[in-house]
Amino acid sequence: MKKCGILAYVLILLAACTGKKNIEENNPADQKAKETVTASASLKESPQPATITISDSIPLDPGDSKSPALRVDLSIEPLVLNNIAATEKALNEISYTLTGKETGSLEAACRMYVDNLTQEYKRNLPDYINTRGAEESHYWLNYYYSVTGKQSSGYKGYTTYMLSFEEYTGGAHGYNYNISLSFDPESGKDIALGDVIMENSEDKLIELLQEALTGHFKVKDREELVKNGYIFDKPLFISKNIVFGEKSLKFIYNPYEIACYASGEIILEVEYEKLKDIMKKDAF
């Protein structure tokens, strides 16, 4: 009788364990949670994609040994957020910035970017053919495009992806500029200034930017900035090119946006401590 009792107890335990396992397997919420954790873990543990590098030289007229050419150099670092869905969403935003389309991958976006530039460049071919016999030089048709993409992390874990462009399409000099994109690492959502700064705070923010601008050029006031030709004589605006740094919010002004080309890129930093009165409560 004692052996039968022990056997019955063991059978009951096995049935309980099997029942618990079946409940867990049939619970959609638990199963989805497990899949999410597994996907996130595999994403972080899997080998990271390599930097996409493209260097192409496309002659305007392949049949002419002296033909000017289009030079394109790309060095685009991979972007990896905290989960697959967030990463895919952010990659499509970067792709759209480069090509005007959501390609689904950075590599496809880079190839499309080069193809678009090539097609646009080839439109110059008829004019070149009609004038190439003349003595004047066609050096201005030696176009150049360079793009680099880099990822960095900062405030609240936000991920910033910086696209830096350098272009020469004829004329006295080339042009360089940056486009910054910031993302929530969990959702892949594009983070804008309005996500952290309260509404109707523009005047206060411009006041802080003006203070940063005078500090950047080491002058006492706006009048001195204009008088010395550091900036254009027009109202300062809030740049949409922002970087959420660890201790400060950085506003990027590309050449010609608020000052002449010689002034180059201007980066104005405003510490979060100075912004706390106009930042949303859940953002500081």
C-alpha positions in Angstrom: 0.0 0.0 0.0 2.9 2.4 0.8 4.4 1.8 -2.7 1.1 2.5 -4.4 0.8 5.7 -2.4 4.2 6.9 -3.5 3.5 6.0 -7.2 0.2 7.9 -7.1 2.0 10.9 -5.7 4.6 10.9 -8.4 1.9 10.6 -11.1 0.0 13.6 -9.6 3.2 15.7 -9.7 3.9 14.7 -13.3 0.3 15.7 -14.3 0.6 19.0 -12.5 3.9 19.8 -14.3 2.5 18.8 -17.6 -0.6 20.9 -17.0 1.4 23.9 -16.1 3.5 23.5 -19.2 0.4 23.3 -21.4 -1.1 26.4 -19.8 2.2 28.4 -20.4 2.4 27.2 -24.0 -1.3 28.1 -24.7 -1.0 31.5 -23.1 -0.5 34.0 -26.1 0.7 36.8 -23.9 3.4 34.7 -22.2 4.4 33.2 -25.6 4.7 36.7 -27.2 6.7 38.0 -24.2 9.1 35.0 -24.6 9.4 35.7 -28.4 10.2 39.4 -27.8 12.9 38.6 -25.2 14.4 36.0 -27.5 14.3 38.4 -30.5 16.0 41.1 -28.5 18.6 38.8 -27.1 19.4 37.4 -30.6 19.6 40.9 -32.0 22.1 42.0 -29.5 24.2 38.8 -29.6 24.2 38.4 -33.4 27.2 39.7 -35.4 26.7 43.4 -36.2 26.4 44.3 -39.9 29.5 45.8 -41.4 29.8 49.5 -42.5 28.6 50.0 -46.0 31.4 51.4 -48.1 30.9 52.5 -51.7 33.4 54.3 -53.9 32.4 54.9 -57.5 33.7 57.0 -60.3 31.2 57.4 -63.2 32.5 59.1 -66.4 30.1 61.5 -67.9 31.0 60.2 -71.4 32.5 56.7 -71.2 33.7 57.1 -74.8 35.9 60.1 -74.0 39.2 59.4 -72.2 39.2 63.0 -71.0 35.6 63.0 -69.8 34.8 64.6 -66.4 33.4 62.2 -63.9 31.1 61.9 -61.0 32.8 60.7 -57.8 30.7 59.1 -55.0 32.1 58.0 -51.6 29.8 56.5 -49.0 30.7 55.2 -45.5 27.5 54.3 -43.7 27.7 52.7 -40.3 25.0 50.2 -39.3 22.2 51.2 -37.0 21.1 48.7 -34.3 18.5 49.6 -31.7 17.1 47.5 -28.8 14.8 45.3 -30.9 14.2 44.3 -34.5 11.0 46.3 -35.0 12.6 49.5 -33.7 15.7 49.0 -35.8 13.6 48.5 -39.0 11.5 51.6 -38.3 14.6 53.8 -37.8 16.4 52.3 -40.9 13.4 53.3 -43.0 13.6 56.8 -41.7 17.3 57.0 -42.7 16.6 55.4 -46.0 13.9 58.0 -46.7 16.3 60.8 -45.8 18.8 59.5 -48.4 16.5 58.5 -51.2 12.9 59.8 -50.6 11.8 56.1 -50.3 11.7 53.5 -47.6 13.9 50.7 -49.0 14.0 48.4 -46.0 17.8 48.3 -45.7 20.7 50.7 -45.6 22.5 48.9 -48.4 19.6 49.2 -50.7 19.3 52.9 -49.8 23.0 53.5 -50.5 22.7 51.8 -54.0 19.6 53.8 -54.8 21.3 57.0 -53.7 24.2 56.4 -56.1 21.9 55.4 -58.9 19.8 58.6 -58.4 23.0 60.8 -58.5 24.2 59.0 -61.6 21.0 59.5 -63.5 20.9 63.2 -62.6 24.6 63.6 -63.6 24.0 62.0 -67.0 21.6 64.8 -67.8 24.7 67.0 -68.4 26.0 64.8 -71.2 24.3 66.6 -74.2 25.8 69.9 -73.1 29.2 68.4 -72.6 29.2 66.7 -76.0 28.3 69.9 -77.7 31.1 71.9 -76.1 33.9 69.3 -75.4 35.7 70.3 -78.7 36.2 73.8 -77.4 39.3 74.9 -75.6 37.6 75.8 -72.3 38.1 73.4 -69.4 35.2 71.2 -68.1 36.6 70.8 -64.7 33.4 72.2 -63.2 31.7 69.0 -64.4 33.8 66.8 -62.1 31.1 66.4 -59.5 31.8 64.9 -56.0 29.4 63.5 -53.4 30.5 62.1 -50.0 28.2 60.8 -47.3 29.1 59.3 -43.9 26.6 57.9 -41.4 27.4 57.5 -37.7 25.5 56.3 -34.7 25.8 57.7 -31.1 23.9 57.5 -27.9 23.1 60.3 -25.4 20.3 61.7 -23.3 17.8 59.1 -22.0 19.5 56.6 -24.2 18.2 58.3 -27.3 20.2 57.2 -30.4 21.3 59.9 -32.9 22.2 59.0 -36.4 24.2 61.7 -38.1 24.4 61.9 -41.9 27.2 64.2 -43.0 27.2 65.3 -46.6 29.9 66.9 -48.8 29.1 68.0 -52.3 30.7 69.7 -55.2 28.6 70.4 -58.3 30.6 73.1 -60.0 31.4 76.7 -58.9 33.9 78.2 -56.6 33.7 75.6 -53.8 31.8 72.7 -52.5 29.2 72.5 -49.8 28.9 70.4 -46.7 26.0 69.9 -44.3 24.7 67.6 -41.7 21.3 66.0 -41.1 20.7 64.5 -37.6 18.0 61.9 -36.9 17.2 60.9 -33.3 15.4 57.7 -32.2 13.9 56.1 -29.2 15.9 52.8 -28.9 12.9 50.8 -27.8 10.2 52.0 -30.3 12.3 53.3 -33.1 10.2 56.5 -33.0 11.8 59.6 -34.5 12.4 62.0 -31.6 11.9 65.7 -32.3 12.4 68.8 -30.2 8.7 68.9 -29.4 9.0 65.6 -27.6 11.0 67.1 -24.8 10.3 70.9 -24.9 7.0 72.3 -23.8 4.7 74.2 -26.3 5.0 78.0 -26.5 8.6 77.9 -25.3 10.2 79.2 -28.5 11.0 82.6 -27.2 12.9 81.3 -24.1 14.7 78.7 -26.2 15.8 81.4 -28.8 17.0 83.5 -25.9 19.2 80.6 -24.7 20.4 80.0 -28.2 21.3 83.7 -28.6 23.3 83.4 -25.4 25.1 80.3 -26.8 25.8 82.1 -30.1 27.5 85.1 -28.5 29.5 82.7 -26.4 30.5 80.7 -29.5 32.0 83.8 -31.2 33.2 85.3 -27.9 31.3 88.6 -28.3 29.1 90.5 -25.9 25.8 90.8 -27.8 24.0 90.3 -31.1 24.8 93.8 -32.4 28.5 92.9 -32.2 27.8 89.6 -34.0 26.2 91.4 -36.9 28.6 94.3 -36.9 31.6 92.0 -37.3 29.9 89.9 -39.9 29.8 86.7 -37.9 26.1 86.1 -38.7 23.5 87.4 -41.1 21.3 90.3 -39.9 18.1 88.3 -39.6 16.2 86.7 -36.7 17.7 83.6 -35.2 15.6 80.4 -35.7 15.6 77.1 -33.8 17.4 74.5 -35.9 15.6 71.1 -36.4 19.1 69.5 -36.6 19.5 68.6 -33.0 21.6 66.1 -31.0 20.5 64.9 -27.6 23.9 64.9 -25.8 24.6 63.5 -22.4 24.6 66.9 -20.7 23.4 69.3 -23.3 21.1 69.7 -26.3 23.1 70.6 -29.4 21.6 72.6 -32.3 23.5 72.3 -35.6 23.4 75.2 -38.1 24.8 74.3 -41.5 26.8 76.8 -43.6 24.6 79.7 -45.0 21.8 79.0 -42.5 22.6 81.8 -40.0 26.1 82.9 -41.2 28.3 83.0 -44.3 30.1 80.0 -45.7 33.4 81.0 -44.2 31.9 80.7 -40.7 31.4 77.0 -41.4 29.1 74.8 -39.4 27.9 76.3 -36.1 27.0 74.1 -33.2 25.2 75.8 -30.3 25.0 73.8 -27.0 22.4 74.5 -24.3 22.8 72.5 -21.1 19.7 70.6 -19.8 20.0 72.5 -16.5 19.2 75.7 -18.3 16.3 74.1 -20.2 14.7 72.5 -17.2 12.0 75.2 -16.9 10.8 74.6 -20.4 11.3 70.8 -20.7 8.4 68.5 -20.3 8.2 66.9 -16.9 8.6 63.4 -18.2 11.5 64.4 -20.3 13.9 65.8 -17.7 
